[in-house]
Amino acid sequence: MVSLRRHRRSAKHKAKAAEMGIEEEEEEGEVYRCEACDTVHSTKANLKAHRRSAGHKAKVARWVWRRRWRRGSLAVHRGTARHKAKVAEMGLEGDEE
């Protein structure tokens, strides 16, 4: 669920407010953002606590695993007969890394 504070900072909300002629005051204070989880925190301490949380660590671990799997899957694919046949069909035998 998106918090009201986060919604008010969104481009969609700002565009709609401008369209309706409503001027809003900008929130004061610094915003601390976790790019991996797309969450916003009001203090640096809250962000640090979030980064130690199980939810954040799980999300980062899933992201890292997917990147490694994708990288590895290309190497596996290149070793298959299907890939080798397609490369030979296209006449690209010397272009493999």
Secondary structure as GFF3:
##gff-version 3
##sequence-region A 1 97
A	DSSP	alpha_helix	4	9	.	.	.	ID=ss1
A	DSSP	alpha_helix	11	20	.	.	.	ID=ss2
A	DSSP	beta_strand	32	34	.	.	.	ID=ss3
A	DSSP	beta_strand	39	41	.	.	.	ID=ss4
A	DSSP	alpha_helix	44	52	.	.	.	ID=ss5
A	DSSP	alpha_helix	54	78	.	.	.	ID=ss6
A	DSSP	alpha_helix	81	90	.	.	.	ID=ss7
A	DSSP	three_ten_helix	93	95	.	.	.	ID=ss8
###
